[in-house]
Amino acid sequence: MADDAAKPLLRIEQVGKTIKGQTLLQNISLELGPGRVLALCGGNGAGKSTLLRLVMGLLQPTSGHVEVDGLRWQHDRRAYADKLGYMPDDYTFSRGLTAWETLRFWASLRGLSKRRTEEALEEVGLADVRDRKVTAFSKGMRQRLLFAQAMLAKPPLLVLDEPTNGLDPYWMDSFVELVRKLRSEGHSVLYSTHQLPVAEASADEVVFLRGGEAVRQGTVAELLEQYGVGGLHAAFTDSRGSGAAQDPAGRGRT
């Protein structure tokens, strides 16, 4: 019998997505094993957010399929959802609620304790402002609260959409440490980013997307060995071909 630990936690096979005649993704295939971190990198319109929404079941593929731990969203939504923690790229918080009240609401939906809520706030550095209203938070603080809710139930797979947008350098470093900690505990993390140094510091694997296609993918170690001091930035530039003008650090929804 094959070792279960060797089976991919996430399997995306020949996935495509077309909306109103526009192809957003085409022929995307990738696998992510337990305790691994994969970064999706690309500019505006590359397809990063679309792919993450497909993994979450928020969108359905036009072709191909997505499996998480052998499950498909279409067949067993509850069991599928229990495998996942999701951080969207933006979220409108309820007015008047504090950080504690907001996170406690999410925790109660999953039947989690007050102690776990406290731990999550501590992990993202928001314990000292737990009683402050979220509407008064900076962008970076809201991002950290969204990250905390994604981690609350300690799911096997965390799916994070541009998790470092709005974070200052200190908290970018903290994000890297949190991701490494999650990986050491056996969790898998799939996230999108336009910040290649973050991917270089925290990911095991990277997929470069352009125009809805995976133009290059491999382990970070392999790419660093190939490109040396140029790192992932050089690999990204090379994947775009000569004469490419778009900066990989593009902003906006994809």
Backbone torsions as a table, in degrees:
resi	resn	phi	psi	omega
1	MET	NA	139.1	-179.6
2	ALA	-68.9	147.7	177.9
3	ASP	-69.8	122.5	-179.2
4	ASP	-59.8	-32.2	-178.3
5	ALA	-64.1	-22.0	-178.9
6	ALA	-84.2	-11.6	-178.5
7	LYS	-75.7	140.6	177.7
8	PRO	-66.4	140.5	174.6
9	LEU	-75.5	-39.4	178.8
10	LEU	-118.2	130.3	176.0
11	ARG	-131.3	121.3	176.2
12	ILE	-115.8	120.9	-173.6
13	GLU	-122.9	114.4	173.1
14	GLN	48.2	46.2	-176.3
15	VAL	-81.9	134.9	173.3
16	GLY	-134.4	152.8	177.8
17	LYS	-141.9	123.9	177.9
18	THR	-125.7	131.7	177.5
19	ILE	-128.5	122.1	179.1
20	LYS	51.4	43.6	176.6
21	GLY	81.5	-4.3	179.5
22	GLN	-99.3	125.6	178.9
23	THR	-84.3	115.3	-179.5
24	LEU	-94.1	-32.6	177.8
25	LEU	-142.5	147.7	175.9
26	GLN	-148.0	128.2	173.0
27	ASN	53.1	48.4	177.5
28	ILE	-89.3	124.2	176.2
29	SER	-132.9	129.4	174.8
30	LEU	-160.5	160.0	176.8
31	GLU	-132.3	149.1	178.2
32	LEU	-136.6	121.7	-177.8
33	GLY	-85.4	168.9	177.2
34	PRO	-61.0	140.5	178.7
35	GLY	67.0	30.5	178.4
36	ARG	-123.8	155.6	-178.7
37	VAL	-123.5	127.3	180.0
38	LEU	-124.5	129.4	178.6
39	ALA	-106.4	131.5	172.4
40	LEU	-96.4	121.0	-176.7
41	CYS	-120.7	143.4	178.0
42	GLY	168.2	167.6	-179.3
43	GLY	-85.4	-168.0	178.5
44	ASN	-60.3	137.0	177.1
45	GLY	76.2	9.3	-177.6
46	ALA	-72.0	-26.5	-179.8
47	GLY	110.8	9.2	-175.4
48	LYS	-61.8	-54.7	-177.7
49	SER	-65.3	-36.6	177.3
50	THR	-59.9	-44.2	-179.6
51	LEU	-64.4	-42.1	179.3
52	LEU	-64.3	-38.1	178.8
53	ARG	-67.9	-31.3	174.3
54	LEU	-66.3	-42.2	177.7
55	VAL	-61.2	-38.8	-177.5
56	MET	-77.6	-11.7	-176.5
57	GLY	83.9	6.9	177.7
58	LEU	-74.6	-25.2	171.2
59	LEU	-126.8	155.2	175.6
60	GLN	-111.5	139.9	-178.0
61	PRO	-68.3	147.2	172.7
62	THR	-75.2	-32.1	177.0
63	SER	-145.7	159.0	-179.6
64	GLY	75.6	-170.7	-179.0
65	HIS	-153.6	162.5	178.7
66	VAL	-122.7	133.8	175.4
67	GLU	-126.5	138.7	172.3
68	VAL	-121.9	115.6	-178.0
69	ASP	54.4	39.9	178.7
70	GLY	80.0	-0.5	-178.1
71	LEU	-101.9	150.3	172.7
72	ARG	-118.1	139.7	-177.4
73	TRP	-55.8	-38.9	-175.7
74	GLN	-65.9	-25.1	-173.6
75	HIS	-95.4	-34.6	-177.6
76	ASP	-152.5	85.6	-171.8
77	ARG	-64.6	-41.3	-176.2
78	ARG	-66.4	-48.5	-179.9
79	ALA	-63.6	-37.8	178.7
80	TYR	-63.2	-48.6	-177.7
81	ALA	-63.3	-32.5	-179.8
82	ASP	-65.0	-18.1	179.9
83	LYS	-83.3	-8.1	-166.8
84	LEU	-121.7	149.1	166.0
85	GLY	-126.9	134.6	-170.9
86	TYR	-126.8	132.7	172.1
87	MET	-117.7	108.1	178.8
88	PRO	-72.1	165.8	-179.8
89	ASP	-77.1	-14.7	175.8
90	ASP	-158.6	154.1	-176.9
91	TYR	-158.1	137.9	177.1
92	THR	-96.1	110.0	-177.3
93	PHE	-77.6	152.1	177.1
94	SER	-66.5	132.8	-178.4
95	ARG	-69.7	142.4	174.4
96	GLY	90.0	-12.2	-178.7
97	LEU	-90.6	143.8	176.3
98	THR	-82.4	172.0	176.5
99	ALA	-59.7	-44.1	179.2
100	TRP	-62.1	-47.2	-178.2
101	GLU	-63.8	-39.1	179.8
102	THR	-65.2	-49.1	-177.8
103	LEU	-70.4	-34.0	178.6
104	ARG	-65.3	-36.0	176.0
105	PHE	-60.6	-48.4	179.6
106	TRP	-63.1	-39.7	-179.7
107	ALA	-64.1	-39.6	-178.9
108	SER	-64.9	-31.6	177.9
109	LEU	-63.5	-27.0	-180.0
110	ARG	-102.7	7.7	178.8
111	GLY	67.9	32.3	-176.8
112	LEU	-96.8	154.0	-173.8
113	SER	-77.9	164.1	173.7
114	LYS	-63.3	-35.3	179.4
115	ARG	-61.5	-41.2	179.0
116	ARG	-66.3	-36.0	176.5
117	THR	-61.5	-44.4	178.7
118	GLU	-62.4	-43.0	-179.9
119	GLU	-60.1	-43.4	-177.9
120	ALA	-64.3	-39.9	177.1
121	LEU	-64.2	-39.4	178.2
122	GLU	-64.9	-40.4	-176.6
123	GLU	-62.5	-31.9	-179.2
124	VAL	-102.4	9.1	174.4
125	GLY	75.7	28.5	-179.2
126	LEU	-113.7	8.5	-177.9
127	ALA	-60.7	-35.3	-177.0
128	ASP	-73.1	-17.4	-179.7
129	VAL	-117.6	25.7	-176.0
130	ARG	-59.9	-28.4	-176.9
131	ASP	-97.8	7.7	176.9
132	ARG	-87.9	141.8	178.8
133	LYS	-66.7	136.5	-175.2
134	VAL	-64.8	-30.0	179.9
135	THR	-64.4	-16.5	176.7
136	ALA	-93.0	-1.3	-178.7
137	PHE	-74.1	151.7	170.2
138	SER	-73.6	169.0	177.1
139	LYS	-56.8	-44.8	-179.0
140	GLY	-63.5	-37.9	178.9
141	MET	-67.9	-38.2	176.6
142	ARG	-65.2	-38.6	177.2
143	GLN	-61.0	-41.5	-179.9
144	ARG	-66.3	-35.9	177.3
145	LEU	-67.9	-39.8	176.1
146	LEU	-63.8	-37.9	177.2
147	PHE	-64.7	-39.4	179.1
148	ALA	-61.4	-42.8	-179.6
149	GLN	-68.1	-30.9	177.1
150	ALA	-66.4	-32.3	-178.1
151	MET	-86.5	-13.5	-168.6
152	LEU	-46.4	-54.0	-174.0
153	ALA	-86.5	3.3	-178.6
154	LYS	51.4	55.2	-177.1
155	PRO	-72.1	160.6	177.5
156	PRO	-61.4	-34.3	-176.8
157	LEU	-128.8	124.4	173.2
158	LEU	-103.8	133.2	-179.2
159	VAL	-118.5	114.4	-170.4
160	LEU	-123.1	122.5	-177.8
161	ASP	-99.9	109.8	-178.4
162	GLU	48.2	57.5	-173.4
163	PRO	-67.4	-19.3	-177.6
164	THR	-99.4	4.6	176.0
165	ASN	-61.6	127.8	176.5
166	GLY	85.4	-0.6	179.6
167	LEU	-88.2	143.7	175.1
168	ASP	-79.5	167.7	-176.3
169	PRO	-55.0	-35.8	179.9
170	TYR	-62.0	-45.0	-177.6
171	TRP	-79.1	-20.1	169.5
172	MET	-64.0	-42.8	176.3
173	ASP	-62.1	-39.9	179.1
174	SER	-65.9	-37.3	176.3
175	PHE	-59.9	-45.5	179.0
176	VAL	-58.4	-43.9	-179.7
177	GLU	-65.9	-39.3	178.1
178	LEU	-63.9	-42.3	178.7
179	VAL	-63.7	-42.7	177.8
180	ARG	-62.3	-38.5	178.5
181	LYS	-65.0	-44.7	178.2
182	LEU	-59.4	-43.8	178.6
183	ARG	-61.6	-42.0	-179.3
184	SER	-65.2	-24.8	178.5
185	GLU	-88.9	2.5	175.7
186	GLY	96.7	1.9	178.1
187	HIS	-80.6	150.2	171.9
188	SER	-102.4	147.8	-178.7
189	VAL	-132.1	127.8	173.4
190	LEU	-118.6	120.1	-179.2
191	TYR	-142.1	156.3	176.3
192	SER	-105.1	149.4	178.7
193	THR	-160.7	150.6	169.5
194	HIS	-103.6	0.4	-177.3
195	GLN	-99.6	95.5	-173.9
196	LEU	-64.1	-34.1	176.0
197	PRO	-61.1	-34.0	177.4
198	VAL	-65.6	-44.9	177.9
199	ALA	-61.9	-40.9	-179.2
200	GLU	-62.9	-34.7	-175.8
201	ALA	-84.8	-23.5	-170.5
202	SER	-121.4	-19.5	-172.9
203	ALA	-95.1	150.0	170.4
204	ASP	-87.5	-34.6	-175.5
205	GLU	-135.0	157.4	179.5
206	VAL	-141.0	144.3	173.1
207	VAL	-124.9	124.1	175.8
208	PHE	-93.6	123.8	178.4
209	LEU	-107.7	143.7	175.0
210	ARG	-150.0	123.0	177.8
211	GLY	57.6	33.2	177.6
212	GLY	83.4	5.6	179.1
213	GLU	-118.9	148.9	172.6
214	ALA	-84.2	106.5	-175.1
215	VAL	-90.4	-16.1	175.6
216	ARG	-165.2	142.3	174.2
217	GLN	-152.1	150.4	-178.9
218	GLY	172.7	-178.3	178.4
219	THR	-79.8	151.5	177.9
220	VAL	-61.7	-39.0	-179.4
221	ALA	-60.4	-42.6	179.3
222	GLU	-63.6	-43.2	-177.9
223	LEU	-69.2	-37.3	177.7
224	LEU	-67.2	-36.5	177.7
225	GLU	-66.2	-37.7	-178.5
226	GLN	-73.9	-39.9	-172.1
227	TYR	-105.0	-4.6	173.9
228	GLY	58.6	-133.0	-174.7
229	VAL	-64.6	-20.1	178.5
230	GLY	-69.9	-23.9	175.4
231	GLY	56.3	-151.7	-176.5
232	LEU	-67.0	-27.5	178.1
233	HIS	-62.6	-43.0	178.0
234	ALA	-66.2	-38.7	178.7
235	ALA	-65.2	-41.3	178.7
236	PHE	-63.2	-47.3	179.8
237	THR	-60.2	-42.1	179.9
238	ASP	-64.7	-36.7	-178.6
239	SER	-68.0	-21.3	179.5
240	ARG	-86.8	-13.5	-179.6
241	GLY	85.7	164.0	-178.7
242	SER	-67.2	146.1	176.2
243	GLY	84.1	0.5	179.5
244	ALA	-67.8	135.0	-174.1
245	ALA	-103.3	-22.9	-173.1
246	GLN	-73.7	132.9	176.7
247	ASP	-75.2	133.4	179.2
248	PRO	-63.2	-19.9	-179.3
249	ALA	-86.3	40.3	176.6
250	GLY	-70.1	151.2	179.5
251	ARG	-112.3	162.5	173.6
252	GLY	115.1	173.8	-176.9
253	ARG	-79.9	145.6	179.1
254	THR	-128.4	NA	NA
